[in-house]
Amino acid sequence: MTTMPRARRCVWLSATLDLGAIFGADFRAHAPHIELVDAVTAAEDPASVDFALAWKPAADAFIPFPRLAFVSSIAAGVDNILACPSLPQGLPVLRVRDDDQARMMAGFAAWHVLWHHRSMGDYLAQQREGVWRRKLRKQPAREVRILILGFGHMGRVAAGVLSGLGYDVRAVARRAPDPALVPHGVTVEAGPDALDRLLPAADMVINLLPLTEDTRSLLAADFFAKLPAGAVLIQLGRGEQLIEADLLAALDAGQLSAASLDVFQVEPLPADHPFWRDPRILITPHEASEPDAGALARHIAAAAERLDRGLPVETSVDRGAGY
């Protein structure tokens, strides 16, 4: 006989998104025992609220709910939750680990690698002009050196996809990974000097790092100077990791030949921002990947069940590390 999970209440906390409207139907479909409620409704009976779902919560968002068992992000990123002043010190913070989201990110990264490697922008320009011109010398993928910053779940999947396409893939990790998790053909280096060793041999850099104090403003002039002239940046991490003026300076100097940017310091990107009109920069509106809503609901339900049983949750965040 199957025991039905007990009824739960999950408050959504966001200053920018209506998470109830976005995820409510999926919670009802995939986790019907969990009622997703807004903060005003939940505050009427805060003791009935078991946990929280958050994305860019307001500064005081957690104050009315002192009995939360955990708070989960709606995605892999948790920096916006960790930065919330009212987040209780001992409250477990969870991030989402979704295989479909990781594959979506990997496909997005691979598309940008192919865009730059095969100079696809040139063909769009030729099409507008009605010009038929082939590139007779095509560089083999094995000669294109890809460096992935970050070797978490998304980094591993992206590395595997790009290695499968024949690229020379290397990755930087904070700690040496389990060899069983490293895709075939991928080299991973760890340690304080790993990045400095690998940057001079990187034709393209894909940033998938979380935002922490160590990664904030990482993509700056000294970083670009260590790359070979003409390298490409594919920025899929967090906008606060890039010094935008330094990127433009590196492009003007020829240190970088092009960049793909999916995240920005200010979002939406202001209409008068110089990035919009720079043909060397390919812009997408924070579209690289997003978790499946059904997977998010199942993640919340599974985390609640594990915590009830006193079991660890794999997606718990190390607050000291910031991810």
Buried (B, 14 or more C-beta within 10 A) or exposed (E): EEEEBEEBBBBBBBEEBEBBEBBBBBBEEBBEEBBBBBBEEBBEEBEBBBBBBBBBBBEEBBEBBEEBBBBBBBBBBBBBBBEBEBBEEEBBBBBBBBEEBBBBBBBBBBBBBBBBBBEEBEBEEEEEEEEEEEEEEEEEBEEBBBBBBBBBBBBBBBBBBBBBBEBBBBBBBBEEBEEEEBBEBBEBBBEEEBBEEBBEEBBBBBBBBBBBEEBBEBBBBEBBEBBEEEBBBBBBBBBBBBBBEBBBBBBEEEBBBBBBBBBBEEEEBEEEBEBEEBEBBBBBEBEBBBBBBBBBBBBBBBBBEBBEEEEEBEBBBEBEEBB
